[in-house]
Structures are given as structure tokens and as C-alpha cells.
Amino acid sequence: MSDIGVTIRRHRGLGYGLVAWLAGIVFFLPIAWMALTSFHSEADAATNPPSFGASLTLDGYREFFGSGGGASPWPALINSTVASLVSTLCVLLLALPAAYALSIRRVRKWTDVLFFFLSTKMLPVVAGLLPIYLFAKNTGMLDNIWLLVILYTSMNLPIAVWMMQSFLAEVPVAVIEAAQIDGARLPTILARVVAPIALPGIAATALICFIFSWNELLFARVLTGVVAETAPVFLTGFITSQGLFLAKVCAASLVISLPVLAAGFAAQDKLVQGLSLGAVK
């Protein structure tokens, strides 16, 4: 009976593995198709059905980087990098003490506070677009990269607090009490005791906030023009009244996606540890 059970579990594991591989391939196919199309000419990219054996070219990338006389993507890429990195850093600096107060040194009615943080994400983003636009217009902050930094920080802070609260709940209280006995103050405890222990969770939170900031389009499209234009807004400029230049759009999409893919690949071990932190008691 035990041998039959082992065989069933083995086949079940193989089945789960096969399903996981199939799901991974399905999710990877659009990216692979986008990468292949980016190396085709516009004529080959527009064929239906697609031409897999078409000759490869770098014309799409040359046009994206402005060799054909078009706008340079570097200002938009720099703006996205600044807005994403600075807002993520601000989120971490604000979320760490807030999560500490909600998990380790819990304030009164901390569950209500968590629900309030989560409830701020229930408002549709478009509902706050007009008030924010009028505020930016009256304060002279339209087309300003620091306005996006403030918005991205406020948008990602509730998610970061919610995530880090669960991560910091796994920090042993005895370690913190030992640091307090040694005379460590709260900033020292957060920087030298809590942060190293919860580093995988902090890395996972930072990566998710960075991705959300990098991919944000609605506010950047409405509140920026030329000076503070971000990479997603720059990408929409390839959709013109003359039509959709598929090869150029795929090349631009791949280049703009590379920072997020690189950050995810570099932090994949911390991401897995962070997302699984607290899953097993």
C-alpha cells in the first residue's frame, strides 16, 4: 500500500511539474514573439500569418534610439529610472517604521490601520486623476518628475506597509529586546537588527514597488509633457495616425522591459525568500 502511495505521489509530482512547465511556456511565448518580431523589418513583421524564417535586422532598434532622426529615448528612460528608484527608496524609508509599529511594537487597533492602508487601493485611480491634475496645475508642478516621485510613493506605500508587516512579524522579539538592553535606539534597531533579518522581504517589496512605478502610465501620460516624460509614455508615441509600426514597437517594448527583467533576475533569490517568508509557521 505504501509503494502504491509513493507511486501516486510521484506521478502527481510529475503532473504538477508538467503543468508548471506548460504554464511557464505559455507566459514566455509572448515575450519570445516580441523579441523575434523586434529583429524583423516592418514588412516582415506585418505579414499574416507571421514569417518565422524572415531575415533579421536591427532597423527597429536603430529607429528606437533615434538614428533615423526621431526623438531620443534616453531622457524618458532616465526619468523612469529616477522616478522609480527615488520613489522606491522613499517607500522603504516610510514603510519600515510603519510596519515595525504594526507588527513588532503594535499600536492600538493595528488591524484597523492595516485595513485603512489597504482601503486606499480600492479607489479607482482615474477617480483621483482630475483633482491631482488641478493641484499640479495650480502649484506649477505639471511636467515635473518630482510630482511623479510623490505620486508613486503614495501609491506604493500601502502595499509596501502591508507586505512588510507580514515580513517583520517573523523577526524574533528576543533579538530586539536584547538590542534594547544594550542601549540601542529605534533607528539603530531598524537599521542594524530588523532590516538585516527581514532583508529578503524588503528586497521583494522594493522590487514590486519598482515594477509598479516603472510600468505606471496613466498619471505619467496626463501629468507630464516633454521634460518629465517617462518610458511608457514615450512608448505610446510609436502608435501614430499613420499606423502601428510593429517591429519598432516590439524593439521599444523589449528595451523598456529590460530594466525590470534585469532587476527581477538579479533579485530572484531574495524575491522567492521574501514572498515565502512567513508562509510556514
N, C-alpha and C positions, 0 to 999 in steps of 0.2 A: 504493500500500500504506500509505503514511504517512497519507493522507487517511482511509482506512478505519479505521486505528488511532485517529486523533483522534476520528472519529465514534463509535467504540465506547466510547472513554473518556468522551466527552461524554454519551452515553446512560447509561453506567454511573453517572456522577456524578449525573445527573438521577434515576436509580432510587434511589441511596443517599439523595438529598435527600428524595424522596417517602417512603421508608421511615422516615426520621428524623422527618418531619412527622407521619406517621401514629402513630408511637410517642409523640411528644410530645402529640398529641391524646388518645390512649388514656390516658396518665398524667394529663392535665389534666382529663378528664371527671369523675372522682370529686370533685375539688376544686370544679369548677363546679357539680356537682349538689348538693354540700354547701352551697355558698354560696346557691344558689337556694332550697333547702329551708329554710334558716335564716330566710328572709323570708316563709315561708308560715305560716299558722295550723296548729295541731296537727291539726285536722280535715282540712285540705287536704294536709298532709304525710303523713298516714296513708293516703291513697287509693291504690288499686291497680287499674289502672295509674296512675302519677303524673300529676298535673294540672299541665301546664306553663302553662296560662293562668289559674291561680288568682290571686286578689288578693294583693298584697304587704302585709306588716305588720312592725312592729318588736317585736311582743309577745315573741318568743323572746329578743331582746337585752335587753328590759326585765326579763324574769324572770331572765335570767342575771346581770344586775347588781344584782339584789335589790330591784327596785322593787315586786315582789309580796309582799314580806315574807320572802323567802328569805335564805339566807346570802350575804354579800358575797364576791365572788371576789378582791377586792384583796389580802387577806392571803396567799392562795395564790399569786397572781401575783407578789407581792413576794418571797415565799420562793423561788419558782422562779428569779427573776431573781438574787437574792443567791447561791443555791447554784450556779447555772450560771456566773455571771461570776467569782465568787471561785475556784471550783474550776478554771475555765479559766485564770485568771491564775496560780494555783499550778502547774498542769501546765506552762505555758510556762516559768515560772521554773526548774522542775526538769528539764524535757526539753531545754532549750537547752544547758546544760553537759554533760548526759549524751550528747546527740547529737554535741556537739563532740568528746568523748572517744572516740566510736565511729566518727567519720568523718574528722576532720582530724588530731587527735593520737591515733591509735588505740592503745587499750590492748591488752595481750596477749589472745589468743583473743577478739577482739571479735565474731567471728561466733557464738561460743557465748553471749556476753552477749546478743546480739540474739535468738537463739533462746530464751533464758530469758525475755526480755521477752514474746516472742510466745506462749510456752507458758503464761504466766499467764492468757491469754484462753481457753485450751482447757478450763478448769474450768467446768462449768455454774454459772451464777450462783446457782441455787437450792441448790446443794450447800453454799455458804458462808453461806446465809441464817440457819440456826439458830445457828451459832457467833457470828456477828456480832450477832444478836438477844440472845443470852445475855450477850455482852460489853457491849452497850449497856445492858442491864437492870441488870447488876451495877455498872456505873460511873455510873448515873444519867443516861445520855445519850439515853434514849428521848425521842422528840418534840423533838429538838434539831436545829436547822438546821445547826449546825457539824458534827454527825456526818455529815450528807449531804455537806457540803463535803469532808470527809476521804475518804468513800467514793467520791465522784465523781472526786476527784483520783487516787486509787489505781486506779480502774477505767480512766481515760482515759490515764494516764501511759504504759503500754506502747505503746499505739497512737501516741501523740504522739512518743515516742522513735523508734519505727520509721519514722514518716513523716519526721521532721525529720532523721534520719540520712541519708536519701537526698537531702534538700534541701541540707544542709550539705556533702555530698560535692562539690557543684558550686561551692563557694566557692574561688576561686583561692588556693593556698597562698602564692603570692608576695606577695599583699596582706597576709596575716597576718604573714609574715616581715618585711615592711617595717615594719609597726606594732611588732613586737618590737624591731627595730633602733632605732626611735625611742624605745624605753623604755616602751611600753605594756604594762601587766599584763593578766592574763587577763580580769578583769571589764571593763576598758576595751575589750579586743579583742572580747569578746562583744557589748557594748552598742553600740559605735561602728563596728565593722568587719563582724563576722559578721551581726548582726541586720539592718542595712540591706540587705545583699546578698541575704540569704535571706528578706526580708520577705514576698514572695508565698507562700512555703512556710509561713512562720509564720502568716500570715493564714489559709491553708487549714487548717492544723492547729487553730488556735483555733476556727474556725467549726465544724469537725467535732466537736471536744470540747464546744463549747457546745450543739450539737444533741443529742448523746448525753446530756448532763446534763439538758437541758430535757425530753427525752422519757422519761427513766427513770421507771419506775412501780413495779417490784417492791419495791425497798428502801424507797422513799418510802411505799408502801402499808402495809408491815409495821412500819416503824420510826417512823412519825410518827402523830400523832393530830389535834390541833386547832391547836396552836401552830406546828408546823413543816410543816403540810400544804402540798403543792406543787400546781401547777396540774393535772397529770394525775390526781392523787388526787381533787382537787375535781371533776374532770370525771366520774369514776366515780360520784359521788353523784347524778347525774341518772338513773342506772339504778336504779329503785326496784321494790319489790314491786307497786306499782300499775301498772307497765308502763313502756314506753320512750317518753318524750316526744321525738319525733324532731326537731321544729323547735327545741326548746330545746337538745337535744344538738348539733345542727348549728351553732347560733349559738355555743354554748360552744366547740365544736371549732375554729371559724373564728377566734374571738378568741384562743384559746390558741395557735393556729398562727401568728398574725400576727408575733410577735417573731422566730421562726425564719425565716419568709419574708422579713421586712424585713432581717434580718442577712444572709441569703443574697443578696438583691438588692443590698444595699449593698456587699458584698464579692465580687460575682461576677467582677469583673475579676482581683482578687487570687487568687480561688479557681481560676480557669482557668489563670493563670500558675503558681500553686503546684503544681497537680496535673500540669501538663505539664513542670514543671522537672525536668530530668534525663532526659526521655523521648528526647531526641535528643542523641547524643554528638557 
